[in-house]
């Protein structure tokens, strides 16, 4: 069992949509603090296609993210407290000011888009 499986098992999400998505990646970076969540992927000039970025929010609620000042396209997935997918967006370009979960979410996953991106992939 790897670190992400252990972490998700502790959340009782092993049969969830969230676990299914994260299990497809070699590495998962977890953002939990307010500072980490607010900064998110803005600190990266490029990201690996084999890495998923998991944002663990303090409470389940309708949340908005953005891609302003990002250097690459991403896919974004919103999950509720039991790990069920509530909304997702594909191939989001840099510069989008508001991307809403539409429904209450507790977890957000961002990945490098499989579509066109502006950054370089670094596997």
C-alpha positions in Angstrom: 0.0 0.0 0.0 1.4 3.4 -1.0 1.1 6.7 0.9 -2.0 7.9 -1.0 -3.8 4.6 -0.5 -3.0 4.8 3.2 -4.2 8.4 3.4 -7.4 7.8 1.6 -8.1 4.6 3.6 -7.9 6.7 6.7 -10.7 8.9 5.1 -12.8 5.8 4.2 -12.8 6.8 0.6 -11.2 3.7 -0.9 -14.3 2.9 -3.1 -14.9 6.5 -4.1 -14.6 8.3 -7.4 -11.8 10.3 -5.8 -9.8 7.2 -5.0 -10.3 5.9 -8.5 -9.0 9.1 -10.1 -6.0 9.4 -7.8 -5.0 5.8 -8.2 -4.2 6.5 -11.9 -1.3 8.8 -11.0 2.3 7.9 -9.9 2.4 10.8 -7.4 -0.2 12.9 -5.5 0.7 16.2 -4.0 -1.7 17.2 -1.1 -2.5 20.8 -0.3 -4.2 21.1 3.2 -3.2 24.5 4.7 -5.0 27.7 3.7 -1.7 29.0 2.2 -1.1 25.8 0.2 -4.7 25.9 -1.1 -4.5 29.6 -2.0 -1.2 29.2 -3.8 -2.0 25.9 -5.4 -0.4 25.3 -8.8 0.7 29.0 -9.2 4.1 28.1 -7.8 4.8 25.7 -10.7 6.1 26.7 -14.1 5.3 23.2 -15.3 3.8 20.0 -13.9 4.1 16.3 -14.6 1.4 14.4 -16.4 2.0 11.6 -13.8 1.2 13.9 -10.8 -2.2 14.8 -9.4 -2.7 17.7 -7.0 -5.3 17.1 -4.2 -6.8 20.1 -2.4 -8.3 19.0 0.9 -10.7 21.8 2.1 -11.6 22.3 5.7 -15.3 22.0 5.0 -17.6 21.0 2.3 -19.0 24.0 0.4 -19.5 25.4 -3.1 -16.0 26.6 -3.9 -14.4 28.6 -6.8 -10.9 28.2 -8.2 -9.1 30.1 -11.0 -6.3 29.6 -13.5 -5.1 33.2 -13.6 -1.3 33.4 -14.0 -1.0 29.6 -14.6 1.4 28.4 -17.3 -0.4 25.3 -18.5 -3.9 23.9 -19.1 -5.4 21.7 -16.4 -8.3 19.4 -15.8 -10.2 20.1 -12.6 -12.4 17.7 -10.6 -14.6 18.5 -7.6 -15.6 15.8 -5.1 -18.0 15.9 -2.1 -17.1 14.7 1.4 -17.6 11.0 0.6 -15.4 11.3 -2.6 -18.2 11.3 -5.1 -17.5 13.4 -8.2 -19.8 16.5 -8.3 -18.4 18.4 -11.2 -15.4 18.5 -13.5 -13.8 20.6 -16.2 -11.4 19.6 -18.9 -8.6 21.5 -20.7 -9.0 24.7 -18.7 -6.7 27.4 -20.1 -4.7 29.9 -18.1 -6.6 33.2 -17.3 -10.0 31.9 -16.2 -11.1 34.0 -13.2 -13.8 31.7 -11.8 -14.4 28.0 -11.9 -17.1 26.8 -9.6 -17.8 23.4 -8.1 -21.5 24.2 -8.6 -22.3 21.7 -5.8 -20.7 21.5 -2.3 -17.2 20.0 -2.5 -14.6 19.0 0.0 -11.8 17.8 -2.3 -10.5 19.2 -5.6 -8.1 17.5 -7.9 -6.1 19.3 -10.5 -4.1 17.5 -13.2 -2.2 18.5 -16.3 -4.7 18.5 -19.2 -4.4 15.8 -21.8 -5.3 18.5 -24.3 -3.1 21.4 -25.4 -1.0 23.1 -22.7 1.3 26.1 -22.5 3.9 24.5 -20.2 6.3 21.7 -20.8 5.6 18.3 -19.3 8.2 16.9 -17.1 7.7 13.3 -16.2 
